[in-house]
Amino acid sequence: MSDQSRSRSPKDAEEFKKLPLDKRKKLYTKIVAQYPNKVSVIMSRAKSCKDLPPLEKFKYIVNTDTVFAHFVGEFRKAINLMPEQALFYYVDDGTVMVPVSNTMGALHTSYGNEDGFLYCVYASENTFGHP
């Protein structure tokens, strides 16, 4: 493996999760130092939802007081989703459907990963906790 491939940034959430825990923790610490009132969110498409467009960007930094419903609206715009297409959002390794009335800070407090990031999975169909 070349030095270049080892230092390459992850291209998606799956690659990001494969980084060593200590590396992800250091990255989170750096982000929090730079953006103390924000939540770092890692978005990924459910593996079963190939009909959804792939993400060009999977890391988001969002204000802690932003309501999840507002974040969802911005996210839908970012992936150019048709207004009539429903999306479902899950946290906690895809086992908990996200209440859209919660703030990003509350979601991070309840469901943030041990590395500090909030991982969120989106799906085009409600799979009852199993995207």
N, C-alpha and C positions, 0 to 999 in steps of 0.2 A: 504494500500500500504506500503510495507516495505521500509526501508531506502536504501536497496541495489537496488531496482527497480527504486527509484527516482534518484539515482546517476548514473545509467547506461547510457553509451554513446549511442546516436542514432545510429541505424543500417543502416539507409539509409537517402536520402535527404528529404523524406516526414516526417520522425520523426524529423529530424533536423529543418525543417521549423516550426514544432509545438512547439519548445522550445520558451519560452518567449522572446520577442524582446530584452529586456535589457540583457538577458543572451547571446544571439547571438552577440549583440554589444560588450559586454565585451570580448567575445572570439575573435572577429575580432580585437579589440584594442590590445589584447595580441599578436596575430599573427603579426600585423603590426609593433609592437615594436620589435619583434624578426626578422622579415623579411621585412624591410622597402621598398625595391624595388620590391616587389612581389604582385601578385593579388591572393586572396583566391577565388577559384572556387568550387561551389557545383554542381556536375553533377547528373542528374537523367534520367532514361529511361522514355520515354513517356508511359503513362498508356495503350495506345492502342497497344503497340509493345511487346507483350509477346514472340515473336519469337527471340528477342535479348537476349543475356546472361545477367543475373543480375550482378550488380556491386559488387565487393568485396570491393572496395574503392570508396567513393563518394566525398571526400574532396581532392582538389589539391591546391598546392601553386606553382604559375608559375611566372616567371620573367615578369615584365611589358612590356619589349620590345620584348617578344616572339610573333611571328605572329601566329594568330589563326590556320592557316593551319599546322604549326609545332606541335602545341598542339594536334590537331586532329590526326596527324600521330602517336604520342605517345599514345594517348588515344585508338586508334584502336588496337594498339599492346597490350595494357593492357587488353582489353576485348577479345583478340584472334579472331578478326573479319576476315572473309575471304576477300581477296583483291577485289573480284568482288561485294561484298555487299555494297550498298550505304547507307550512313547515312546522315541525315539532322539535323542541330543544330539550336536551338532557344534560345533566351534570352527574358527578359522582360515578364516573366510569360508565355512563349511559344507563344508570339504573333509576334516576330520579328525573321526572319531568319538571322543567323549570316553571315556577309561578311567575308570570310576566309582570306582576305588580311589585315584585321584590326589587330592591336596589342592587346594583352590582356589588356594593360593599357588603350587603347582607348575604348575598350568594357566596361571595368569597369567604366570609366568616364561616358559613355553614358547610361549604363544599370545596374550599380551596385544597389543593393537593399538598402533600408534605414538602414539595419543592417550592411552594408559594404561588404557583400559577392556578388559575381557575380554568379547568378543561371543560369545554362545552361541545356536544355533538349535535348536529342538526340532521333531521331526516324528513323525507317528503311524505311519510305516512306514519301514523301513530303505531308504534310497535310495542306499546305497553312496557316500556322500560328496557327493551332489548333492541337498540338500533343496529 
